[in-house]
Amino acid sequence: MGVGASRVRDLFKVAKSNAPAIIFIDEIDAVGRHRGSGVGGGHDEREQTLNQILVEMDGFEPHEKVIVLAATNRPDVLDPALLRPGRFDRRVTLDLPDVKEREEILDIHSKGKPFAEDVKLKVIAERTPGFSGADLQNLMNEGAILAARDGRKKISQYDLIRSIEKVMLGPERKSHLLTKEEKKITAYHEAGHALVSSVLPHADPVHKVSVVSRGRAAGYTLKLPVEERHLYTKAHFLDEIAVAMGGYTAEKIIFGDITTGASNDLKYATEVVVRYGMSDKIGPVAWGGRYEPIFLGKDFSSEKDYSESVAKEIDAEITRIMGEGQKKAEENIIKYRQVLDEIANVLIEKETIENDEFDAIISKHGIRPKKGEKEAVQL
């Protein structure tokens, strides 16, 4: 006990003796979590370390010339005392990189790697919205691994494109063999997602459809936005809910039954309804704080920010919006049943449909392809 606090004292002592100096604390939430969140005493090692940091930061004199920086991915769980003026009172938010920044990050992580002539990092940057710097580094490493496994000495564009899916959804599970019936159900499920997404105007365009298992997904539909977004409209969310319900609805229409495969879709659609306050009936209020991760003590001490009557209204709105999404998906699946069957049959035969082939299938039936690329709806 007290080792952490002792090391903090030593750290600040060294910094002051070498001033001007900068102290950088990475993952400050490891020791700086909200105090009083546990059940029982508050004299554990982490809390003593935090208390010593607070004491040291309060003890600064104007001439000491010591700057303290800290980094965290969870500013929401930090103790309020850490964020008071004179301590960590300035916040610098590092957003996920945009397309130009992603290209520059990819260029950094490409140093020392042998690339084939067809590699275009700009194309990879365009296909990876939402990727962090660590994701992009992992993507480049996975591309090198895929090339090495195939016995090639240079990384091709195809390797990098495959590694995008591996980073997003996990490796292909070739040992996870579906039965003939399961493969058919999965094919129609993914075909439902893809068809509804291609028909609705505000949904993102389909990039790839597959019934090859990746991670925990038995199949997946990759969609890419036409352009990088920072704001999302209500119309977009309503169409995306319908897309999420497309797989569930296709199973119900074709097989007269549903499977556990739609669980992730239903969870995603429900979160969208609750989180963004886009219900006309309830008004411009975001409910549902329970969707954020909680820890034991905080859960005990927190209360709902709405009454039981409002909770009933929220439940009714969730049911209504989900029902409307399902109805929209059902109308389009019935209207374009031939397209659904063709997509599913190609999936059963080939297991994967790439962008160009998918556009060709829907074009034959009078559906105009959208121009753009990715995001994932999982089975």
VEXKOLRO-860648 format. One record per residue (C-alpha): x, y, z; residue in three letters; residue number from 1. Coordinates in Angstrom, 1 decimal. Example, Ala and Ser with C-alpha at 12.3 -4.5 7.8 and 13.67 -1.06 7.14 Angstrom:
# VEXKOLRO-860648
+--------+--------+--------+------+------+
!      x !      y !      z ! resn ! resi !
+--------+--------+--------+------+------+
!   12.3 !   -4.5 !    7.8 !  ALA !    1 !
!   13.7 !   -1.1 !    7.1 !  SER !    2 !
+--------+--------+--------+------+------+
//
This chain:
# VEXKOLRO-860648
+--------+--------+--------+------+------+
!      x !      y !      z ! resn ! resi !
+--------+--------+--------+------+------+
!    0.0 !    0.0 !    0.0 !  MET !    1 !
!    1.2 !    3.5 !   -0.8 !  GLY !    2 !
!    3.6 !    2.5 !   -3.5 !  VAL !    3 !
!    1.7 !    4.4 !   -6.2 !  GLY !    4 !
!    1.4 !    7.6 !   -4.0 !  ALA !    5 !
!    5.2 !    7.4 !   -3.3 !  SER !    6 !
!    6.0 !    7.1 !   -7.0 !  ARG !    7 !
!    3.8 !   10.1 !   -7.8 !  VAL !    8 !
!    5.7 !   12.1 !   -5.2 !  ARG !    9 !
!    9.0 !   11.1 !   -6.7 !  ASP !   10 !
!    7.8 !   11.8 !  -10.2 !  LEU !   11 !
!    6.8 !   15.4 !   -9.4 !  PHE !   12 !
!   10.0 !   15.9 !   -7.3 !  LYS !   13 !
!   12.1 !   14.9 !  -10.4 !  VAL !   14 !
!   10.0 !   17.1 !  -12.7 !  ALA !   15 !
!   10.3 !   20.1 !  -10.4 !  LYS !   16 !
!   14.1 !   19.6 !  -10.1 !  SER !   17 !
!   14.4 !   19.5 !  -13.9 !  ASN !   18 !
!   12.0 !   22.3 !  -14.7 !  ALA !   19 !
!   11.0 !   23.4 !  -17.2 !  PRO !   20 !
!    9.4 !   20.0 !  -17.6 !  ALA !   21 !
!    6.3 !   18.2 !  -18.9 !  ILE !   22 !
!    4.7 !   15.3 !  -17.1 !  ILE !   23 !
!    2.6 !   13.1 !  -19.4 !  PHE !   24 !
!    0.2 !   10.6 !  -17.8 !  ILE !   25 !
!   -1.3 !    8.1 !  -20.3 !  ASP !   26 !
!   -4.6 !    6.4 !  -19.5 !  GLU !   27 !
!   -5.3 !    8.7 !  -16.6 !  ILE !   28 !
!   -8.6 !    6.9 !  -16.1 !  ASP !   29 !
!   -6.6 !    3.9 !  -14.7 !  ALA !   30 !
!   -6.0 !    5.8 !  -11.5 !  VAL !   31 !
!   -8.3 !    8.8 !  -11.9 !  GLY !   32 !
!  -11.7 !    7.1 !  -11.9 !  ARG !   33 !
!  -14.6 !    8.7 !  -10.0 !  HIS !   34 !
!  -14.0 !    8.2 !   -6.2 !  ARG !   35 !
!  -16.8 !    6.7 !   -4.1 !  GLY !   36 !
!  -17.8 !    4.3 !   -7.0 !  SER !   37 !
!  -17.1 !    1.2 !   -5.0 !  GLY !   38 !
!  -19.0 !   -0.5 !   -2.2 !  VAL !   39 !
!  -17.1 !   -0.3 !    1.1 !  GLY !   40 !
!  -14.0 !    1.7 !    2.0 !  GLY !   41 !
!  -12.2 !    4.2 !   -0.1 !  GLY !   42 !
!   -8.6 !    3.6 !    0.8 !  HIS !   43 !
!   -7.5 !    1.3 !   -2.0 !  ASP !   44 !
!   -4.2 !    1.7 !   -3.8 !  GLU !   45 !
!   -5.7 !    3.5 !   -6.8 !  ARG !   46 !
!   -7.5 !    6.0 !   -4.8 !  GLU !   47 !
!   -4.4 !    6.9 !   -2.8 !  GLN !   48 !
!   -2.5 !    7.3 !   -6.0 !  THR !   49 !
!   -5.2 !    9.7 !   -7.3 !  LEU !   50 !
!   -5.2 !   11.7 !   -4.1 !  ASN !   51 !
!   -1.5 !   12.2 !   -4.3 !  GLN !   52 !
!   -1.8 !   13.4 !   -7.9 !  ILE !   53 !
!   -4.4 !   15.9 !   -6.7 !  LEU !   54 !
!   -2.2 !   17.1 !   -3.8 !  VAL !   55 !
!    0.8 !   17.5 !   -6.1 !  GLU !   56 !
!   -1.1 !   19.5 !   -8.7 !  MET !   57 !
!   -2.6 !   21.8 !   -6.1 !  ASP !   58 !
!    0.9 !   22.4 !   -4.7 !  GLY !   59 !
!    2.3 !   24.2 !   -7.7 !  PHE !   60 !
!    3.9 !   27.6 !   -7.5 !  GLU !   61 !
!    3.9 !   30.0 !  -10.4 !  PRO !   62 !
!    7.6 !   29.8 !  -11.0 !  HIS !   63 !
!    7.9 !   26.0 !  -11.1 !  GLU !   64 !
!    7.4 !   25.7 !  -14.8 !  LYS !   65 !
!    5.9 !   22.2 !  -14.8 !  VAL !   66 !
!    3.1 !   21.3 !  -17.2 !  ILE !   67 !
!    1.0 !   18.2 !  -16.6 !  VAL !   68 !
!   -0.7 !   16.5 !  -19.6 !  LEU !   69 !
!   -2.9 !   13.4 !  -19.5 !  ALA !   70 !
!   -4.7 !   11.2 !  -22.0 !  ALA !   71 !
!   -7.8 !    9.1 !  -21.8 !  THR !   72 !
!  -10.5 !    7.4 !  -23.9 !  ASN !   73 !
!  -13.0 !    7.7 !  -21.1 !  ARG !   74 !
!  -13.2 !   11.3 !  -19.8 !  PRO !   75 !
!  -16.8 !   10.5 !  -18.6 !  ASP !   76 !
!  -15.5 !    8.4 !  -15.7 !  VAL !   77 !
!  -12.8 !   10.8 !  -14.4 !  LEU !   78 !
!  -13.1 !   12.2 !  -10.9 !  ASP !   79 !
!  -14.5 !   15.8 !  -10.9 !  PRO !   80 !
!  -11.6 !   17.0 !   -8.8 !  ALA !   81 !
!   -9.2 !   16.2 !  -11.6 !  LEU !   82 !
!  -11.1 !   18.5 !  -14.0 !  LEU !   83 !
!  -11.2 !   21.6 !  -11.8 !  ARG !   84 !
!   -9.4 !   24.8 !  -12.8 !  PRO !   85 !
!   -5.7 !   24.6 !  -12.1 !  GLY !   86 !
!   -5.6 !   20.8 !  -12.8 !  ARG !   87 !
!   -6.8 !   19.2 !  -16.1 !  PHE !   88 !
!   -8.9 !   22.2 !  -17.0 !  ASP !   89 !
!   -8.2 !   22.3 !  -20.8 !  ARG !   90 !
!   -9.5 !   19.6 !  -23.0 !  ARG !   91 !
!   -8.2 !   18.8 !  -26.4 !  VAL !   92 !
!  -10.3 !   16.3 !  -28.3 !  THR !   93 !
!   -8.6 !   14.2 !  -30.9 !  LEU !   94 !
!  -11.3 !   13.1 !  -33.4 !  ASP !   95 !
!  -11.0 !   10.2 !  -35.7 !  LEU !   96 !
!   -9.0 !   11.1 !  -38.8 !  PRO !   97 !
!  -10.7 !   12.3 !  -42.0 !  ASP !   98 !
!   -9.9 !   10.9 !  -45.4 !  VAL !   99 !
!   -6.8 !   13.1 !  -46.0 !  LYS !  100 !
!   -5.4 !   12.3 !  -42.5 !  GLU !  101 !
!   -6.1 !    8.6 !  -43.0 !  ARG !  102 !
!   -4.1 !    8.6 !  -46.2 !  GLU !  103 !
!   -1.2 !   10.3 !  -44.4 !  GLU !  104 !
!   -1.4 !    7.8 !  -41.5 !  ILE !  105 !
!   -1.4 !    4.9 !  -43.9 !  LEU !  106 !
!    1.7 !    6.4 !  -45.6 !  ASP !  107 !
!    3.5 !    6.4 !  -42.3 !  ILE !  108 !
!    2.7 !    2.8 !  -41.6 !  HIS !  109 !
!    3.7 !    1.8 !  -45.1 !  SER !  110 !
!    7.3 !    2.6 !  -44.5 !  LYS !  111 !
!    9.5 !   -0.4 !  -45.0 !  GLY !  112 !
!    6.8 !   -2.5 !  -46.5 !  LYS !  113 !
!    7.1 !   -3.8 !  -50.1 !  PRO !  114 !
!    4.1 !   -2.9 !  -52.2 !  PHE !  115 !
!    2.9 !   -4.0 !  -55.6 !  ALA !  116 !
!    2.4 !   -1.4 !  -58.3 !  GLU !  117 !
!   -1.4 !   -1.5 !  -58.0 !  ASP !  118 !
!   -1.5 !   -0.2 !  -54.4 !  VAL !  119 !
!   -3.3 !    3.1 !  -54.0 !  LYS !  120 !
!   -3.5 !    4.3 !  -50.4 !  LEU !  121 !
!   -6.0 !    7.0 !  -51.3 !  LYS !  122 !
!   -8.5 !    4.3 !  -52.2 !  VAL !  123 !
!   -7.9 !    2.5 !  -48.9 !  ILE !  124 !
!   -8.3 !    5.8 !  -47.0 !  ALA !  125 !
!  -11.6 !    6.4 !  -48.8 !  GLU !  126 !
!  -12.9 !    2.9 !  -47.7 !  ARG !  127 !
!  -12.0 !    3.3 !  -44.0 !  THR !  128 !
!  -14.2 !    6.0 !  -42.5 !  PRO !  129 !
!  -14.4 !    5.6 !  -38.7 !  GLY !  130 !
!  -11.0 !    3.9 !  -38.5 !  PHE !  131 !
!   -8.6 !    5.2 !  -35.8 !  SER !  132 !
!   -4.8 !    5.4 !  -36.2 !  GLY !  133 !
!   -4.4 !    2.1 !  -34.4 !  ALA !  134 !
!   -7.0 !    0.5 !  -36.8 !  ASP !  135 !
!   -5.1 !    1.8 !  -39.8 !  LEU !  136 !
!   -1.8 !    0.4 !  -38.5 !  GLN !  137 !
!   -3.4 !   -2.9 !  -37.8 !  ASN !  138 !
!   -4.9 !   -2.9 !  -41.4 !  LEU !  139 !
!   -1.4 !   -2.4 !  -42.9 !  MET !  140 !
!    0.0 !   -5.2 !  -40.8 !  ASN !  141 !
!   -2.9 !   -7.6 !  -41.7 !  GLU !  142 !
!   -2.3 !   -6.8 !  -45.4 !  GLY !  143 !
!    1.3 !   -7.9 !  -45.0 !  ALA !  144 !
!    0.3 !  -11.1 !  -43.2 !  ILE !  145 !
!   -2.2 !  -12.0 !  -45.9 !  LEU !  146 !
!    0.4 !  -11.5 !  -48.6 !  ALA !  147 !
!    2.9 !  -13.6 !  -46.7 !  ALA !  148 !
!    0.4 !  -16.4 !  -46.2 !  ARG !  149 !
!   -0.2 !  -16.5 !  -50.0 !  ASP !  150 !
!    3.6 !  -16.8 !  -50.5 !  GLY !  151 !
!    4.0 !  -13.4 !  -52.1 !  ARG !  152 !
!    6.8 !  -11.0 !  -51.4 !  LYS !  153 !
!    4.8 !   -7.8 !  -52.2 !  LYS !  154 !
!    1.5 !   -6.5 !  -50.7 !  ILE !  155 !
!   -1.2 !   -5.9 !  -53.3 !  SER !  156 !
!   -4.3 !   -3.7 !  -53.2 !  GLN !  157 !
!   -6.4 !   -6.8 !  -52.8 !  TYR !  158 !
!   -4.6 !   -7.7 !  -49.6 !  ASP !  159 !
!   -5.3 !   -4.3 !  -48.1 !  LEU !  160 !
!   -9.0 !   -4.4 !  -49.2 !  ILE !  161 !
!   -9.4 !   -7.8 !  -47.5 !  ARG !  162 !
!   -7.7 !   -6.6 !  -44.4 !  SER !  163 !
!  -10.3 !   -3.9 !  -44.0 !  ILE !  164 !
!  -13.0 !   -6.5 !  -43.5 !  GLU !  165 !
!  -10.7 !   -8.5 !  -41.2 !  LYS !  166 !
!  -10.1 !   -5.4 !  -38.9 !  VAL !  167 !
!  -13.8 !   -4.6 !  -38.9 !  MET !  168 !
!  -15.4 !   -8.0 !  -38.4 !  LEU !  169 !
!  -12.6 !  -10.4 !  -37.6 !  GLY !  170 !
!  -10.9 !  -13.2 !  -39.6 !  PRO !  171 !
!  -12.9 !  -15.5 !  -41.8 !  GLU !  172 !
!  -14.0 !  -18.6 !  -39.9 !  ARG !  173 !
!  -13.6 !  -21.2 !  -42.7 !  LYS !  174 !
!  -14.0 !  -24.0 !  -40.1 !  SER !  175 !
!  -17.4 !  -22.6 !  -39.2 !  HIS !  176 !
!  -19.4 !  -24.6 !  -41.8 !  LEU !  177 !
!  -23.1 !  -23.8 !  -42.1 !  LEU !  178 !
!  -25.6 !  -26.6 !  -42.9 !  THR !  179 !
!  -27.4 !  -26.3 !  -46.3 !  LYS !  180 !
!  -30.5 !  -24.9 !  -44.5 !  GLU !  181 !
!  -28.5 !  -22.4 !  -42.4 !  GLU !  182 !
!  -26.6 !  -21.2 !  -45.5 !  LYS !  183 !
!  -29.9 !  -20.6 !  -47.3 !  LYS !  184 !
!  -31.4 !  -18.7 !  -44.3 !  ILE !  185 !
!  -28.2 !  -16.6 !  -44.0 !  THR !  186 !
!  -28.2 !  -15.8 !  -47.7 !  ALA !  187 !
!  -31.8 !  -14.5 !  -47.6 !  TYR !  188 !
!  -31.1 !  -12.6 !  -44.4 !  HIS !  189 !
!  -28.1 !  -10.8 !  -46.0 !  GLU !  190 !
!  -30.0 !  -10.4 !  -49.2 !  ALA !  191 !
!  -32.8 !   -8.6 !  -47.2 !  GLY !  192 !
!  -30.3 !   -6.1 !  -45.8 !  HIS !  193 !
!  -28.7 !   -5.5 !  -49.2 !  ALA !  194 !
!  -31.9 !   -5.1 !  -51.1 !  LEU !  195 !
!  -33.6 !   -2.7 !  -48.7 !  VAL !  196 !
!  -30.4 !   -0.6 !  -48.5 !  SER !  197 !
!  -30.2 !   -0.4 !  -52.3 !  SER !  198 !
!  -33.8 !    0.7 !  -52.6 !  VAL !  199 !
!  -34.1 !    3.3 !  -49.8 !  LEU !  200 !
!  -32.8 !    6.8 !  -50.8 !  PRO !  201 !
!  -31.2 !    7.7 !  -47.5 !  HIS !  202 !
!  -29.5 !    4.4 !  -46.8 !  ALA !  203 !
!  -25.8 !    3.9 !  -47.5 !  ASP !  204 !
!  -24.9 !    2.0 !  -50.8 !  PRO !  205 !
!  -23.9 !   -1.7 !  -50.6 !  VAL !  206 !
!  -20.3 !   -2.5 !  -51.1 !  HIS !  207 !
!  -20.2 !   -6.2 !  -50.5 !  LYS !  208 !
!  -22.5 !   -9.1 !  -49.4 !  VAL !  209 !
!  -21.2 !  -12.3 !  -48.0 !  SER !  210 !
!  -22.3 !  -15.5 !  -46.2 !  VAL !  211 !
!  -18.7 !  -16.3 !  -45.1 !  VAL !  212 !
!  -18.5 !  -16.2 !  -41.3 !  SER !  213 !
!  -16.3 !  -13.5 !  -39.8 !  ARG !  214 !
!  -15.9 !  -13.1 !  -36.0 !  GLY !  215 !
!  -19.3 !  -13.8 !  -34.5 !  ARG !  216 !
!  -21.2 !  -12.9 !  -37.7 !  ALA !  217 !
!  -22.6 !  -15.8 !  -39.8 !  ALA !  218 !
!  -22.7 !  -13.3 !  -42.7 !  GLY !  219 !
!  -22.4 !   -9.6 !  -43.3 !  TYR !  220 !
!  -23.4 !   -6.8 !  -45.6 !  THR !  221 !
!  -20.8 !   -4.0 !  -46.0 !  LEU !  222 !
!  -22.0 !   -0.5 !  -46.8 !  LYS !  223 !
!  -20.0 !    2.6 !  -47.4 !  LEU !  224 !
!  -21.4 !    6.2 !  -47.3 !  PRO !  225 !
!  -21.1 !    8.1 !  -50.5 !  VAL !  226 !
!  -19.2 !   10.8 !  -48.7 !  GLU !  227 !
!  -17.8 !   11.1 !  -45.2 !  GLU !  228 !
!  -20.4 !   12.3 !  -42.7 !  ARG !  229 !
!  -20.2 !   14.2 !  -39.5 !  HIS !  230 !
!  -24.0 !   14.9 !  -39.1 !  LEU !  231 !
!  -26.8 !   12.4 !  -39.6 !  TYR !  232 !
!  -30.4 !   13.1 !  -40.5 !  THR !  233 !
!  -33.5 !   11.6 !  -39.1 !  LYS !  234 !
!  -34.4 !   10.3 !  -42.6 !  ALA !  235 !
!  -31.0 !    8.5 !  -42.7 !  HIS !  236 !
!  -31.6 !    6.8 !  -39.3 !  PHE !  237 !
!  -35.2 !    5.7 !  -40.3 !  LEU !  238 !
!  -33.9 !    4.2 !  -43.5 !  ASP !  239 !
!  -31.0 !    2.5 !  -41.6 !  GLU !  240 !
!  -33.5 !    1.0 !  -39.1 !  ILE !  241 !
!  -35.5 !   -0.4 !  -42.1 !  ALA !  242 !
!  -32.2 !   -1.8 !  -43.5 !  VAL !  243 !
!  -31.4 !   -3.4 !  -40.1 !  ALA !  244 !
!  -34.9 !   -4.9 !  -40.1 !  MET !  245 !
!  -34.5 !   -6.1 !  -43.7 !  GLY !  246 !
!  -32.8 !   -9.4 !  -42.7 !  GLY !  247 !
!  -35.3 !  -10.2 !  -40.0 !  TYR !  248 !
!  -38.2 !   -9.4 !  -42.4 !  THR !  249 !
!  -36.7 !  -11.5 !  -45.2 !  ALA !  250 !
!  -36.5 !  -14.5 !  -42.9 !  GLU !  251 !
!  -40.1 !  -14.1 !  -41.9 !  LYS !  252 !
!  -41.4 !  -13.7 !  -45.4 !  ILE !  253 !
!  -39.4 !  -16.5 !  -47.0 !  ILE !  254 !
!  -39.4 !  -19.1 !  -44.2 !  PHE !  255 !
!  -42.4 !  -18.1 !  -42.1 !  GLY !  256 !
!  -40.1 !  -18.1 !  -39.1 !  ASP !  257 !
!  -37.2 !  -16.1 !  -37.6 !  ILE !  258 !
!  -33.8 !  -17.1 !  -36.1 !  THR !  259 !
!  -31.4 !  -15.8 !  -33.5 !  THR !  260 !
!  -29.4 !  -14.2 !  -36.3 !  GLY !  261 !
!  -31.4 !  -11.0 !  -36.2 !  ALA !  262 !
!  -30.5 !  -10.2 !  -32.5 !  SER !  263 !
!  -27.7 !   -7.7 !  -33.4 !  ASN !  264 !
!  -29.9 !   -6.0 !  -35.9 !  ASP !  265 !
!  -32.7 !   -5.5 !  -33.4 !  LEU !  266 !
!  -30.3 !   -4.2 !  -30.7 !  LYS !  267 !
!  -28.8 !   -1.7 !  -33.2 !  TYR !  268 !
!  -32.2 !   -0.4 !  -34.3 !  ALA !  269 !
!  -33.4 !   -0.1 !  -30.7 !  THR !  270 !
!  -30.3 !    2.0 !  -29.7 !  GLU !  271 !
!  -30.8 !    4.3 !  -32.7 !  VAL !  272 !
!  -34.4 !    5.0 !  -31.7 !  VAL !  273 !
!  -33.6 !    5.7 !  -28.0 !  VAL !  274 !
!  -30.3 !    7.6 !  -28.2 !  ARG !  275 !
!  -30.8 !   10.5 !  -30.6 !  TYR !  276 !
!  -34.1 !   12.1 !  -29.5 !  GLY !  277 !
!  -35.7 !   11.9 !  -33.0 !  MET !  278 !
!  -39.2 !   11.1 !  -32.0 !  SER !  279 !
!  -41.8 !   13.8 !  -32.7 !  ASP !  280 !
!  -44.1 !   12.5 !  -30.0 !  LYS !  281 !
!  -41.6 !   12.5 !  -27.2 !  ILE !  282 !
!  -39.8 !   15.6 !  -28.4 !  GLY !  283 !
!  -36.2 !   16.7 !  -28.8 !  PRO !  284 !
!  -34.9 !   14.8 !  -25.7 !  VAL !  285 !
!  -32.3 !   12.0 !  -25.6 !  ALA !  286 !
!  -33.4 !    9.3 !  -23.1 !  TRP !  287 !
!  -31.8 !    6.1 !  -22.1 !  GLY !  288 !
!  -28.6 !    6.8 !  -20.1 !  GLY !  289 !
!  -28.5 !    3.1 !  -19.4 !  ARG !  290 !
!  -26.9 !    2.5 !  -22.8 !  TYR !  291 !
!  -23.6 !    3.9 !  -21.5 !  GLU !  292 !
!  -21.3 !    1.5 !  -19.6 !  PRO !  293 !
!  -21.8 !    1.7 !  -15.8 !  ILE !  294 !
!  -19.9 !    0.5 !  -12.8 !  PHE !  295 !
!  -21.3 !   -0.9 !   -9.6 !  LEU !  296 !
!  -21.3 !    2.0 !   -7.2 !  GLY !  297 !
!  -22.4 !    4.5 !   -9.8 !  LYS !  298 !
!  -25.3 !    2.3 !  -10.8 !  ASP !  299 !
!  -26.5 !    2.1 !   -7.1 !  PHE !  300 !
!  -26.5 !    5.9 !   -6.7 !  SER !  301 !
!  -28.0 !    6.9 !  -10.0 !  SER !  302 !
!  -31.7 !    7.4 !  -10.8 !  GLU !  303 !
!  -33.7 !    7.4 !  -14.0 !  LYS !  304 !
!  -34.0 !   10.8 !  -15.6 !  ASP !  305 !
!  -37.6 !   10.1 !  -16.6 !  TYR !  306 !
!  -40.8 !    9.0 !  -14.9 !  SER !  307 !
!  -42.7 !    5.7 !  -15.4 !  GLU !  308 !
!  -45.3 !    7.4 !  -17.6 !  SER !  309 !
!  -42.5 !    8.7 !  -19.9 !  VAL !  310 !
!  -40.9 !    5.3 !  -19.9 !  ALA !  311 !
!  -44.2 !    3.9 !  -21.3 !  LYS !  312 !
!  -44.2 !    6.5 !  -24.0 !  GLU !  313 !
!  -40.5 !    5.7 !  -24.9 !  ILE !  314 !
!  -41.4 !    2.0 !  -25.1 !  ASP !  315 !
!  -44.4 !    2.8 !  -27.3 !  ALA !  316 !
!  -42.3 !    5.0 !  -29.6 !  GLU !  317 !
!  -39.6 !    2.3 !  -29.9 !  ILE !  318 !
!  -42.3 !   -0.2 !  -30.9 !  THR !  319 !
!  -43.9 !    2.2 !  -33.4 !  ARG !  320 !
!  -40.6 !    3.2 !  -35.1 !  ILE !  321 !
!  -39.3 !   -0.3 !  -35.2 !  MET !  322 !
!  -42.7 !   -1.4 !  -36.6 !  GLY !  323 !
!  -42.6 !    1.3 !  -39.3 !  GLU !  324 !
!  -39.1 !    0.2 !  -40.2 !  GLY !  325 !
!  -40.2 !   -3.4 !  -40.5 !  GLN !  326 !
!  -43.2 !   -2.4 !  -42.6 !  LYS !  327 !
!  -41.0 !   -0.3 !  -45.0 !  LYS !  328 !
!  -38.6 !   -3.3 !  -45.3 !  ALA !  329 !
!  -41.5 !   -5.7 !  -45.9 !  GLU !  330 !
!  -43.0 !   -3.5 !  -48.6 !  GLU !  331 !
!  -39.7 !   -3.4 !  -50.6 !  ASN !  332 !
!  -38.9 !   -7.0 !  -50.1 !  ILE !  333 !
!  -42.4 !   -8.0 !  -51.5 !  ILE !  334 !
!  -42.1 !   -5.5 !  -54.3 !  LYS !  335 !
!  -38.6 !   -6.7 !  -55.3 !  TYR !  336 !
!  -39.0 !  -10.3 !  -54.4 !  ARG !  337 !
!  -37.3 !  -11.4 !  -57.7 !  GLN !  338 !
!  -34.2 !   -9.4 !  -56.8 !  VAL !  339 !
!  -34.1 !  -10.9 !  -53.3 !  LEU !  340 !
!  -34.3 !  -14.4 !  -54.7 !  ASP !  341 !
!  -31.5 !  -13.7 !  -57.3 !  GLU !  342 !
!  -29.2 !  -12.1 !  -54.7 !  ILE !  343 !
!  -29.8 !  -15.0 !  -52.3 !  ALA !  344 !
!  -29.2 !  -17.7 !  -55.0 !  ASN !  345 !
!  -25.9 !  -16.0 !  -56.1 !  VAL !  346 !
!  -24.9 !  -15.9 !  -52.4 !  LEU !  347 !
!  -25.7 !  -19.6 !  -51.9 !  ILE !  348 !
!  -23.7 !  -20.5 !  -55.1 !  GLU !  349 !
!  -20.7 !  -18.1 !  -54.7 !  LYS !  350 !
!  -20.9 !  -17.1 !  -51.0 !  GLU !  351 !
!  -19.7 !  -13.5 !  -51.8 !  THR !  352 !
!  -21.0 !  -10.7 !  -54.1 !  ILE !  353 !
!  -18.7 !   -7.8 !  -54.8 !  GLU !  354 !
!  -19.9 !   -4.2 !  -55.5 !  ASN !  355 !
!  -19.9 !   -4.4 !  -59.4 !  ASP !  356 !
!  -21.8 !   -7.7 !  -59.5 !  GLU !  357 !
!  -24.3 !   -6.5 !  -57.0 !  PHE !  358 !
!  -25.0 !   -3.3 !  -59.0 !  ASP !  359 !
!  -25.4 !   -5.4 !  -62.1 !  ALA !  360 !
!  -28.0 !   -7.6 !  -60.4 !  ILE !  361 !
!  -30.2 !   -4.8 !  -59.1 !  ILE !  362 !
!  -29.8 !   -2.8 !  -62.4 !  SER !  363 !
!  -31.4 !   -5.6 !  -64.3 !  LYS !  364 !
!  -34.6 !   -5.1 !  -62.2 !  HIS !  365 !
!  -34.7 !   -1.3 !  -62.6 !  GLY !  366 !
!  -33.0 !   -0.3 !  -59.3 !  ILE !  367 !
!  -30.5 !    2.4 !  -59.8 !  ARG !  368 !
!  -27.1 !    1.7 !  -58.1 !  PRO !  369 !
!  -25.8 !    4.2 !  -55.7 !  LYS !  370 !
!  -22.2 !    5.4 !  -55.9 !  LYS !  371 !
!  -20.3 !    4.9 !  -52.7 !  GLY !  372 !
!  -18.9 !    2.4 !  -50.3 !  GLU !  373 !
!  -19.0 !    0.9 !  -46.4 !  LYS !  374 !
!  -20.4 !    0.3 !  -42.9 !  GLU !  375 !
!  -21.5 !   -3.1 !  -41.5 !  ALA !  376 !
!  -24.8 !   -4.7 !  -40.6 !  VAL !  377 !
!  -24.0 !   -8.0 !  -39.0 !  GLN !  378 !
!  -26.1 !  -11.2 !  -38.8 !  LEU !  379 !
+--------+--------+--------+------+------+
//
